[in-house]
Amino acid sequence: MVLFCCGIFVLLDNYINKKAFNEIESFVTALAHANVHMASLYAELDELKDNVEGQRDQLDKAYKLLQNTQNHMIQMEKMAALGQLVAGIAHEINTPMGAINASSVSIIELLQMHLPKISKTLQETNAEKLNFLNSLIEKALAFSGNVNSKESRAHRKRIKAYLEEHNVPKSEEIAIILADMHIYGELETLLPATKWENFMEILNAAYVLSRIYESSKTIQISTQKVKKMVFSLKSFAHVESGNQFSRFDLKQNIDNVLMLYQNQIKYAVNLCFQYDENIPEIEGYPDELGQVWTNLIHNSLQAMNFKGDLTITATQDNGNVSVNVIDSGTGIPANIQDKIFTPFFTTKAPGEGSGLGLHIVKQIIEKHKGSLSYSTKPGKTVFTIKIPKKIAMN
């Protein structure tokens, strides 16, 4: 009996050991298969990682290409707008240049013809007469209004009549000079001086010197106009500075664009500014925002057929600046309002627009983390731009 039990225990022990061995063997085999599978998964992950990095590189390249294309489109739109403005800009520059030329010629002629006489008159004039001469010049230079030819003739006639009434010799010649100098009042103060022997020489000297001063002033004003126009052109069209993020004056940014449209605006458009006085400098891309104002202002002028009211407002609210471009045009028809920001959609005649203007405006405003909206009805269309004063660029 004892031997039988021992035999059973031996058999059970062998069975248990064999089963344990088989289980261990199965576990080891499964573990080996799992290792192989894990290695395969790691290989697949590495391959997937390489693919993702490759796709990311391709996306980066595509994004850079898109940015370059967009910048190129903006520049092309700039040049198209500039091309439409060329004739008006040329006129705006030629007008002050003509004034500069005429004024410089006038100064040269006056000096050539009268300088010797003026020098002699001044040498022979006492302090009282010099004070009188200076007072005539000051009165002439103090005038800042505009007088048409009809009004000038009326003044001349009235001055002549007054002088003749007081028996002043050469009353017509004196009246002509005084009218040209815009000295119309206080004629009674001139009467004692008319009795001087060299009164006409002093009067002519005052007239010539005041004319030289006025011509010099015209040159200065005209030079400033040309300078502003050239600066606006440079700010609008230059490519050299590239797409630079900077702080800049928003009002000056808008004014640069308006300067280019002076020829289209000054005749039949009532231009109104409503700028908050305390708008600080803002952050962004000034060249691109200049394109925004160009497109919106040009569209407004065309909508009004270059006749009507154009109002531009700039206000600040907390961290944002809001710009409204408001025109009194016909409004945007209801059937195209959902298409106006669509690329290449245009209602303009061939050659007058690419259909990219408002699409580019929308992209630029979104780039500045801002918003673009509009409202329209016959007689009033408002485009509203809101951009933050400070932009956290990625």
C-alpha positions, 0 to 999 in steps of 0.5 A: 500500500505504501509503495502504491501511494509513493508511486502515485506521488511520483507520477503526480510530481512528474505531471505537475513538473511537466505541466509547469514546464510546458506553461513556462515554455508557452509563456517564453514562446509568447514572450518571444512573439510579443518581443518580435511584435513590439519590435515590429511596432517600434519599426512602424512607429519610427517609419510613421514618425519619419513620415510625419516629419516629412509631411511637416517639412512639406507643410512648412514649405507649402506655408512659406510658399503661400506666404510668399505668394500672398505677399506677391499678390499684395504687391501686384495689387499695390502696383495695379492701384498705383498704375491707376493713380499715375496720371493724378499723381503726376498732376499733383506733383507737376502743379507744385513744381510749376509753382516752384519754377514760376516763383523762382523765375519771378524772384530772379526777374525782380532782383535783376530789375529792381535790386539796384534801385532798392539798394539806392532807395534804402541807402537814401532813406531815414529811419522814419521812412524805413519803418513805413516801408517795413509796415507796408511789407508787414501788411502785405504779408499778413494777408492770407485770403483769396481775392479773385480778379473781379474783387481785385478790380473793385478794390483798385477802383475804390483805392484810386477814388480815395486817393484822387479825393485827397489829391494824391499824384499818380493815384492809379499807379499807387492803387494798382500796387496797393491792390496787388499787395492786398492793402485795402484799409487804413488808407488814411495812414498813407496820406502823409507819406504820399507827400514825400519826394521819394514815396514812389521809390519806397512803395515800389521797394516794399512791393518788390520785397513783399513779392520776393517773400511771397514767391519764396513762401510759395516755393517752400509750400510747394516743396513741402507738397512735393516732399509729402507726395514723394514720401507717400509714394515711397511708403506705398510702393517700396519693396526694399523694406520687405514685410516688416513688423513694427510700431507705427502711426496709424493716422499717418499710415492712412494719410499717406494713402489719401495723399495719393488720391488728392487729385481724385478727391479735391474736386467733387469729394467732401472728405471728412476726418474724425480721428481720436486725438490720443490714438497711440502707435500700433503694432503691425505691418504698415505696408500691408495696412496701407494696402487695406486703406488703398483698396477701401478708399478706391472702392468707395470713390468708385462707388460714388463715381468720385462725387459725394461724401467720404468719411474716415474715422479712427477710434480706440476702445480698450485694446483695439483701434477701430477704423471706419471708411464710409461713403455715400455711394450706391451701396452693395447690391444684395445679390452679390454681398456674399461674394465680395470677399471671394477671390477674383470676383469683381463687378468692374470692367476688364482692366479696372480690377482683379477681384482680389482687393477685398480678399486681400484686405480680409487676409491682411486684417486676419493676419493682424488678429483683427476683424472686418465687417460692413453694412450697406444701403443706398447712400451709405456703405460702412467698412469697419476694421478692428485691430488690436493695438498690440499683436502677439505674433507667432 
